[in-house]
Amino acid sequence: MNSKQFKVASATAGGAAVLAMGALTATLSNGSSVAEPPEPAPPGPVTTSEVTTGETITETVAPDAPETSAATPPITTTPSAIPPTAEVH
């Protein structure tokens, strides 16, 4: 069998597999062909709730002063003056 014949045989087998999968999917997705149709909705007015965009709005009032003060680290040493550096000539 040469390369061209092998390609034709492979394409034929692949096409047959695709058709078989499609037929199997169609058969299984229908379930029973004798299934009863679903009951229609009863006639009459339909009541719905108010239409919303799904957006949540939260209204708050800004505080007069910040809730926390600025952070200050505890100082454990006493401040001292830094001696001047010696000039190099």
Contact map, one row per residue, 1 for C-alpha under 8 A:
11101100000000000000000000000000000000000000000000000000000000000000000000000000000000000
11111100000000000000000000000000000000000000000000000000000000000000000000000000000000000
11111110000000000000000000000000000000000000000000000000000000000000000000000000000000000
01111111000000000000000000000000000000000000000000000000000000000000000000000000000000000
11111111100000000000000000000000000000000000000000000000000000000000000000000000000000000
11111111110000000000000000000000000000000000000000000000000000000000000000000000000000000
00111111111000000000000000000000000000000000000000000000000000000000000000000000000000000
00011111111100000000000000000000000000000000000000000000000000000000000000000000000000000
00001111111110000000000000000000000000000000000000000000000000000000000000000000000000000
00000111111111000000000000000000000000000000000000000000000000000000000000000000000000000
00000011111111100000000000000000000000000000000000000000000000000000000000000000000000000
00000001111111110000000000000000000000000000000000000000000000000000000000000000000000000
00000000111111111000000000000000000000000000000000000000000000000000000000000000000000000
00000000011111111100000000000000000000000000000000000000000000000000000000000000000000000
00000000001111111110000000000000000000000000000000000000000000000000000000000000000000000
00000000000111111111000000000000000000000000000000000000000000000000000000000000000000000
00000000000011111111100000000000000000000000000000000000000000000000000000000000000000000
00000000000001111111110000000000000000000000000000000000000000000000000000000000000000000
00000000000000111111111000000000000000000000000000000000000000000000000000000000000000000
00000000000000011111111100000000000000000000000000000000000000000000000000000000000000000
00000000000000001111111110000000000000000000000000000000000000000000000000000000000000000
00000000000000000111111111000000000000000000000000000000000000000000000000000000000000000
00000000000000000011111111100000000000000000000000000000000000000000000000000000000000000
00000000000000000001111111110000000000000000000000000000000000000000000000000000000000000
00000000000000000000111111111000000000000000000000000000000000000000000000000000000000000
00000000000000000000011111111100000000000000000000000000000000000000000000000000000000000
00000000000000000000001111111110000000000000000000000000000000000000000000000000000000000
00000000000000000000000111111110000000000000000000000000000000000000000000000000000000000
00000000000000000000000011111110000000000000000000000000000000000000000000000000000000000
00000000000000000000000001111111100000000000000000000000000000000000000000000000000000000
00000000000000000000000000111111101000000000000000000000000000000000000000000000000000000
00000000000000000000000000000111111000000000000000000000000000000000000000000000000000000
00000000000000000000000000000111111000000000000000000000000000000000000000000000000000000
00000000000000000000000000000001111100000000000000000000000000000000000000000000000000000
00000000000000000000000000000011111110000000000000000000000000000000000000000000000000000
00000000000000000000000000000000011111000000000000000000000000000000000000000000000000000
00000000000000000000000000000000001111100000000000000000000000000000000000000000000000000
00000000000000000000000000000000000111110000000000000000000000000000000000000000000000000
00000000000000000000000000000000000011111000000000000000000000000000000000000000000000000
00000000000000000000000000000000000001111100000000000000000000000000000000000000000000000
00000000000000000000000000000000000000111110000000000000000000000000000000000000000000000
00000000000000000000000000000000000000011111000000000000000000000000000000000000000000000
00000000000000000000000000000000000000001111100000000000000000000000000000000000000000000
00000000000000000000000000000000000000000111110000000000000000000000000000000000000000000
00000000000000000000000000000000000000000011111000000000000000000000000000000000000000000
00000000000000000000000000000000000000000001111100000000000000000000000000000000000000000
00000000000000000000000000000000000000000000111110000000000000000000000000000000000000000
00000000000000000000000000000000000000000000011111000000000000000000000000000000000000000
00000000000000000000000000000000000000000000001111100000000000000000000000000000000000000
00000000000000000000000000000000000000000000000111110000000000000000000000000000000000000
00000000000000000000000000000000000000000000000011111000000000000000000000000000000000000
00000000000000000000000000000000000000000000000001111110000000000000000000000000000000000
00000000000000000000000000000000000000000000000000111110000000000000000000000000000000000
00000000000000000000000000000000000000000000000000011111000000000000000000000000000000000
00000000000000000000000000000000000000000000000000011111100000000000000000000000000000000
00000000000000000000000000000000000000000000000000000111110000000000000000000000000000000
00000000000000000000000000000000000000000000000000000011111000000000000000000000000000000
00000000000000000000000000000000000000000000000000000001111100000000000000000000000000000
00000000000000000000000000000000000000000000000000000000111110000000000000000000000000000
00000000000000000000000000000000000000000000000000000000011111000000000000000000000000000
00000000000000000000000000000000000000000000000000000000001111100000000000000000000000000
00000000000000000000000000000000000000000000000000000000000111110000000000000000000000000
00000000000000000000000000000000000000000000000000000000000011111110000000000000000000000
00000000000000000000000000000000000000000000000000000000000001111100000000000000000000000
00000000000000000000000000000000000000000000000000000000000000111110000000000000000000000
00000000000000000000000000000000000000000000000000000000000000111111100000000000000000000
00000000000000000000000000000000000000000000000000000000000000101111100000000000000000000
00000000000000000000000000000000000000000000000000000000000000000111110000000000000000000
00000000000000000000000000000000000000000000000000000000000000000111111000000000000000000
00000000000000000000000000000000000000000000000000000000000000000001111100000000000000000
00000000000000000000000000000000000000000000000000000000000000000000111110000000000000000
00000000000000000000000000000000000000000000000000000000000000000000011111000000000000000
00000000000000000000000000000000000000000000000000000000000000000000001111100000000000000
00000000000000000000000000000000000000000000000000000000000000000000000111110000000000000
00000000000000000000000000000000000000000000000000000000000000000000000011111100000000000
00000000000000000000000000000000000000000000000000000000000000000000000001111100000000000
00000000000000000000000000000000000000000000000000000000000000000000000000111110000000000
00000000000000000000000000000000000000000000000000000000000000000000000000111111000000000
00000000000000000000000000000000000000000000000000000000000000000000000000001111100000000
00000000000000000000000000000000000000000000000000000000000000000000000000000111110000000
00000000000000000000000000000000000000000000000000000000000000000000000000000011111000000
00000000000000000000000000000000000000000000000000000000000000000000000000000001111100000
00000000000000000000000000000000000000000000000000000000000000000000000000000000111110000
00000000000000000000000000000000000000000000000000000000000000000000000000000000011111000
00000000000000000000000000000000000000000000000000000000000000000000000000000000001111100
00000000000000000000000000000000000000000000000000000000000000000000000000000000000111110
00000000000000000000000000000000000000000000000000000000000000000000000000000000000011111
00000000000000000000000000000000000000000000000000000000000000000000000000000000000001111
00000000000000000000000000000000000000000000000000000000000000000000000000000000000000111
